[in-house]
Amino acid sequence: MQLIFAARKLNMHIVIRSTENQKKELLQKEPVENVEIEWLNENENIVSTKADVYFDLVFNDADVANNNFISEAPVFVHAVNCTCKEINHLNYIRLNAWPGFLDRSTIEIACANNETKKIAANVLDKLNWRYTFVADDYGLIAARLIVMIINEAFYAVEENVSTKEQIDIAMKLGTNYPFGPFESSRKIGLKNILNLLKKLSAHNQRYTISSLLVYESQQY
């Protein structure tokens, strides 16, 4: 498939499908001139084929085969639990749109190849977003590290090492993190964390999931 990017035109037309919270995070970013954004809610399907760029932030990365939107324009997708190789569209670009990740100063991007990287860089430079390219692995980098910390924190509670509240306080005081692991788990959502840990633990035993985390994820 030939990849097409039309940002050199006077205006760049972007279609973004998102939840309300994701939209709020993106609107915190500095607006740029000559960029037209068409917002879709999470229940709407992307059907337009006239945009220069698409962002699908409610992309179903648990069932890639059912994401059948085809475009020659670049498509940025929220895909923590699958890789570009599994998506199998050269113009699809991965990012993490978990709660709190879109309004970070720098976002992580994974692409299938160098050509797609150049296209992604052109789009993000046009939007004045700071970004870093990372390997096309499950969880990218930040999410993989965060879920491992959260999982270990659940093990600590499970083994009566400490309480959730004390672990959160210790983490913030000891590492200067803005949130403790249990605060982060509530913000991100235990089911999101569990789904990524399942992918990671299938390939690496260091991500073996705490039974307490599994139990609590089933209570919501």
C-alpha positions as semicolon CSV with decimal commas, in nm:
position;residue;x (nm);y (nm);z (nm)
1;M;0,000;0,000;0,000
2;Q;0,133;0,345;-0,088
3;L;0,149;0,575;0,214
4;I;0,018;0,926;0,160
5;F;0,063;1,231;0,382
6;A;-0,083;1,567;0,286
7;A;0,035;1,800;0,564
8;R;0,207;2,029;0,315
9;K;-0,133;2,161;0,215
10;L;-0,242;2,489;0,373
11;N;-0,477;2,306;0,611
12;M;-0,442;1,963;0,767
13;H;-0,772;1,784;0,828
14;I;-0,761;1,539;1,120
15;V;-1,034;1,299;1,229
16;I;-1,013;1,196;1,595
17;R;-1,229;0,926;1,753
18;S;-1,204;0,942;2,131
19;T;-1,375;0,924;2,466
20;E;-1,467;1,250;2,637
21;N;-1,174;1,214;2,879
22;Q;-0,929;1,155;2,595
23;K;-1,065;1,461;2,417
24;K;-1,016;1,670;2,731
25;E;-0,653;1,556;2,756
26;L;-0,581;1,641;2,393
27;L;-0,743;1,982;2,427
28;Q;-0,484;2,063;2,695
29;K;-0,221;2,070;2,422
30;E;-0,134;2,399;2,256
31;P;-0,356;2,457;1,949
32;V;-0,184;2,507;1,615
33;E;-0,287;2,703;1,309
34;N;-0,400;2,548;0,981
35;V;-0,516;2,226;1,149
36;E;-0,883;2,133;1,127
37;I;-1,003;1,869;1,374
38;E;-1,317;1,662;1,327
39;W;-1,413;1,492;1,655
40;L;-1,600;1,161;1,670
41;N;-1,729;1,008;1,991
42;E;-1,632;0,658;2,095
43;N;-1,950;0,503;1,953
44;E;-1,908;0,648;1,605
45;N;-1,723;0,463;1,330
46;I;-1,458;0,631;1,121
47;V;-1,599;0,632;0,770
48;S;-1,444;0,944;0,614
49;T;-1,165;0,880;0,365
50;K;-1,091;1,247;0,298
51;A;-0,887;1,336;0,604
52;D;-0,511;1,380;0,597
53;V;-0,462;1,201;0,930
54;Y;-0,674;0,980;1,158
55;F;-0,651;0,920;1,532
56;D;-0,849;0,621;1,662
57;L;-0,808;0,638;2,038
58;V;-1,073;0,371;2,106
59;F;-0,909;0,120;1,874
60;N;-0,981;-0,238;1,980
61;D;-0,631;-0,374;2,034
62;A;-0,771;-0,694;2,187
63;D;-0,934;-0,795;1,857
64;V;-0,732;-0,647;1,573
65;A;-0,924;-0,833;1,302
66;N;-1,240;-0,635;1,379
67;N;-1,068;-0,300;1,320
68;N;-1,130;-0,282;0,947
69;F;-1,090;0,089;0,869
70;I;-0,868;0,115;0,561
71;S;-0,702;0,437;0,452
72;E;-0,391;0,543;0,267
73;A;-0,349;0,831;0,512
74;P;-0,162;0,773;0,841
75;V;-0,375;0,627;1,121
76;F;-0,260;0,674;1,482
77;V;-0,418;0,411;1,706
78;H;-0,433;0,348;2,079
79;A;-0,269;0,006;2,077
80;V;-0,101;-0,105;2,399
81;N;-0,178;-0,478;2,373
82;C;-0,084;-0,546;2,011
83;T;0,204;-0,460;1,781
84;C;0,222;-0,295;1,440
85;K;0,317;-0,634;1,301
86;E;-0,007;-0,780;1,438
87;I;-0,213;-0,488;1,307
88;N;-0,057;-0,554;0,965
89;H;-0,122;-0,212;0,809
90;L;0,194;-0,019;0,724
91;N;0,031;0,319;0,781
92;Y;-0,094;0,238;1,132
93;I;0,106;0,407;1,409
94;R;0,082;0,300;1,773
95;L;0,051;0,523;2,078
96;N;-0,078;0,486;2,433
97;A;-0,405;0,668;2,512
98;W;-0,458;0,531;2,863
99;P;-0,586;0,793;3,113
100;G;-0,307;1,039;3,187
101;F;-0,085;0,941;2,894
102;L;-0,209;1,176;2,622
103;D;-0,138;1,490;2,821
104;R;0,220;1,389;2,899
105;S;0,488;1,624;2,771
106;T;0,627;1,348;2,544
107;I;0,430;1,063;2,388
108;E;0,570;0,727;2,280
109;I;0,524;0,621;1,918
110;A;0,585;0,283;1,752
111;C;0,584;0,226;1,376
112;A;0,618;-0,066;1,139
113;N;0,914;0,075;0,946
114;N;1,131;0,382;0,882
115;E;0,905;0,518;0,609
116;T;0,611;0,526;0,848
117;K;0,833;0,688;1,112
118;K;0,902;0,978;0,876
119;I;0,531;1,022;0,811
120;A;0,448;1,008;1,184
121;A;0,721;1,264;1,257
122;N;0,579;1,500;0,992
123;V;0,233;1,483;1,149
124;L;0,350;1,528;1,507
125;D;0,589;1,810;1,415
126;K;0,298;1,986;1,244
127;L;0,096;1,948;1,567
128;N;0,392;2,066;1,780
129;W;0,375;1,749;1,991
130;R;0,689;1,617;2,155
131;Y;0,739;1,247;2,085
132;T;0,989;0,965;2,098
133;F;1,002;0,653;1,883
134;V;1,022;0,325;2,075
135;A;1,041;-0,042;1,984
136;D;0,724;-0,207;1,859
137;D;0,671;-0,410;2,177
138;Y;0,366;-0,477;2,396
139;G;0,311;-0,181;2,629
140;L;0,569;0,037;2,451
141;I;0,798;0,147;2,741
142;A;0,620;0,357;3,004
143;A;0,312;0,137;3,033
144;R;0,524;-0,177;3,058
145;L;0,725;-0,029;3,346
146;I;0,420;0,108;3,525
147;V;0,226;-0,219;3,517
148;M;0,529;-0,407;3,648
149;I;0,557;-0,165;3,943
150;I;0,183;-0,192;4,011
151;N;0,198;-0,571;3,992
152;E;0,488;-0,583;4,241
153;A;0,296;-0,349;4,472
154;F;0,000;-0,590;4,468
155;Y;0,239;-0,876;4,554
156;A;0,366;-0,671;4,850
157;V;0,013;-0,628;4,986
158;E;-0,067;-0,993;4,912
159;E;0,235;-1,097;5,121
160;N;0,152;-0,853;5,404
161;V;0,466;-0,648;5,349
162;S;0,272;-0,323;5,381
163;T;-0,061;-0,156;5,308
164;K;-0,173;0,012;4,987
165;E;-0,170;0,353;5,151
166;Q;0,179;0,311;5,295
167;I;0,317;0,183;4,965
168;D;0,171;0,483;4,778
169;I;0,326;0,723;5,030
170;A;0,664;0,548;5,021
171;M;0,672;0,547;4,641
172;K;0,596;0,918;4,616
173;L;0,844;1,019;4,887
174;G;1,117;0,779;4,777
175;T;1,102;0,824;4,400
176;N;0,924;1,159;4,359
177;Y;0,658;0,989;4,144
178;P;0,340;1,200;4,120
179;F;0,126;0,895;4,206
180;G;0,179;0,580;4,405
181;P;0,123;0,242;4,234
182;F;-0,230;0,199;4,368
183;E;-0,324;0,555;4,282
184;S;-0,191;0,487;3,931
185;S;-0,388;0,162;3,910
186;R;-0,712;0,345;3,987
187;K;-0,632;0,615;3,733
188;I;-0,539;0,372;3,454
189;G;-0,792;0,102;3,538
190;L;-0,716;-0,246;3,667
191;K;-0,859;-0,416;3,360
192;N;-0,621;-0,220;3,135
193;I;-0,333;-0,321;3,360
194;L;-0,441;-0,685;3,371
195;N;-0,479;-0,709;2,991
196;L;-0,126;-0,582;2,935
197;L;0,020;-0,807;3,205
198;K;-0,143;-1,108;3,037
199;K;0,036;-1,022;2,712
200;L;0,368;-0,963;2,885
201;S;0,353;-1,266;3,116
202;A;0,294;-1,496;2,820
203;H;0,652;-1,416;2,709
204;N;0,831;-1,332;3,034
205;Q;0,780;-1,477;3,384
206;R;0,883;-1,150;3,551
207;Y;0,533;-1,025;3,466
208;T;0,353;-1,317;3,635
209;I;0,033;-1,162;3,765
210;S;-0,050;-1,114;4,134
211;S;-0,358;-1,311;4,232
212;L;-0,476;-1,011;4,436
213;L;-0,461;-0,792;4,124
214;V;-0,662;-1,052;3,930
215;Y;-0,919;-1,074;4,210
216;E;-0,962;-0,697;4,245
217;S;-0,988;-0,648;3,867
218;Q;-1,290;-0,879;3,872
219;Q;-1,472;-0,671;4,132
220;Y;-1,538;-0,380;3,897
